[in-house]
Amino acid sequence: MPISNNSQNPGSSLIPVYRPDLSGNEKAYVIDCLDTEWISSIGIYTEKFESYFSNYVGCGHAISVSNGTVALHLALHCLDIGPGDEVIVPTFTYIASVNTIRQTGATPVFVECNLDDWLIDIADVERKITSRTKAIVAVHLYGAVCDMLALRRIADAHRLSIVEDCAEALGSTLDDQHVGTFGDVGTFSFFGNKTVTTGEGGMVIANDKALADRLRKVKGQGQSLDRRYWHDELGFNYRMTNICAAIGLAQMERIDAILFRKRQIGALYRQLLQDCPVHFQHIQDNVVSSDWLVSLLLPSKSDRDTLMKSMRNRNIDSRPVFYCAHQMPMYDCGLAYPVSEHIAKSGISLPSYPALSDDDVAKVVDVLKSCAGFQ
Ligand SMILES: *Cc1c(COP(=O)(O)O)cnc(C)c1O
């Protein structure tokens, strides 16, 4: 894998937040799809990608879908979540975790996050459980991992399902077990800026065979798995194409190298910024993070948006972290979530793609320090 500078980006010295690494068999496999005319959702790459993926994460079943959002919707739908149900979800998350709950007809019930790791606050989960609660959506933001053992205990005690939104956490483990395998269902995204990309794409994993069969059936229009054009339940067309799966397989073949470099980059940022008044997302000792996007909180006195603009003027791109879902007009529940609001206001993500050189990382840090007045 070429780990290089920005030379593939002629005419621009901008360091973006993300660039996919497509330097392996991606092109060859896509050309194979075109040459063999298997360009739709049937084909060998779909099967190969799914089995590579399930082996990699250590889960019995992996079902490819067309993006990470429909992966969540399919999971919630197949756990029989619908109108009248409540689903607990952190307010600090990407909006897809929340929209897909609403799409089933259920009500998202927001919980706080922890100040140190920015993830679902277990004590608040317990406070928000009612007789209508049906499931918990745990989101492993930026590659950090939620306290799955505590969530499992709570879910078992109250007979709740757990969906793990692992869109940002492919490669993340807790006690050497891959995320997505603690809950009933795990979902992944392969959008262009995710650790493994297929352009647009997603995956749903489950260990339970009956649930996996249902997921596979419902993603294909509810068609019986052994009787063609027999549709005995509501379904959707959430299928991934063989072309996307071809890219995904080539990406999975190099996932260890991609993760290795991303973790080196994460460690380098932490080292170079250790004396600065910033707070990186905390990673628990028994967790290995995917280091999807290296993210940190700026000191509360700093003006984040002005800082990002001045970094951009010096050719360094960065991203604000997500706004909270309860801050959106359609999800305003009248409650305050001070920790989540604080993180949403002061967090930024730095360039985190595997082709960044050590010099690139040092340049990002220099520009950040100078624009933030850290030196
Ligand atoms: C990217 C992402 C999704 C949605 O994935 P898409 O493939 O873009 O639909 C869902 N949840 C989280 C936390 C994400 O980061």
The ligand as an SDF file (V2000), in Angstrom:
LIG
                    3D

 15 15  0  0  0  0  0  0  0  0999 V2000
  -22.1020    7.0830    8.1800 C   0  0  0  0  0  0  0  0  0  0  0  0
  -23.0200    6.7900    9.3340 C   0  0  0  0  0  0  0  0  0  0  0  0
  -24.2970    6.2010    9.1600 C   0  0  0  0  0  0  0  0  0  0  0  0
  -24.9830    6.0860    7.8360 C   0  0  0  0  0  0  0  0  0  0  0  0
  -24.3230    5.4880    6.8410 O   0  0  0  0  0  0  0  0  0  0  0  0
  -24.6250    5.8270    5.2920 P   0  0  0  0  0  0  0  0  0  0  0  0
  -23.9100    4.7180    4.6140 O   0  0  0  0  0  0  0  0  0  0  0  0
  -24.0730    7.1710    5.0190 O   0  0  0  0  0  0  0  0  0  0  0  0
  -26.1030    5.7560    5.0910 O   0  0  0  0  0  0  0  0  0  0  0  0
  -25.0030    5.8320   10.2800 C   0  0  0  0  0  0  0  0  0  0  0  0
  -24.5400    6.0470   11.5210 N   0  0  0  0  0  0  0  0  0  0  0  0
  -23.3470    6.6240   11.7410 C   0  0  0  0  0  0  0  0  0  0  0  0
  -22.8920    6.8140   13.1490 C   0  0  0  0  0  0  0  0  0  0  0  0
  -22.5570    7.0330   10.6620 C   0  0  0  0  0  0  0  0  0  0  0  0
  -21.3810    7.6300   10.8810 O   0  0  0  0  0  0  0  0  0  0  0  0
  1  2  1  0
  2  3  1  0
  2 14  2  0
  3  4  1  0
  3 10  2  0
  4  5  1  0
  5  6  1  0
  6  7  2  0
  6  8  1  0
  6  9  1  0
 10 11  1  0
 11 12  2  0
 12 13  1  0
 12 14  1  0
 14 15  1  0
M  END
$$$$
